[in-house]
Amino acid sequence: MDPDLPTVNVTLWRADAVVLFDWLTSTDLDTVPITHPAQKQALADLLGSLEAEADVDVTASTEEEIAAAQEEVARDMGW
């Protein structure tokens, strides 16, 4: 990412980050429905940000941690 570009910080619940990282790494972004190529790039950028996040290492999540995160997020859905 170009450090000269404006950025936005997004705070995620760790469980959300684990679920998103797992989904992004297991999904073929070429098959995700998009209406503009920038959407695919934004998902790839999100994956890169999650990989680079040193404070919350979601890349080392075990299958058990992923399953627990999925349960936590699903329980908090409210719809």
Buried (B, 14 or more C-beta within 10 A) or exposed (E): EEEEEEEEEEEBEBBBBBBBBBBBEEEEEEEEEBEEEEEEEEBEEBBEBBEEBEEBBBEEBEEEBBEBBBEBBEEEEEE
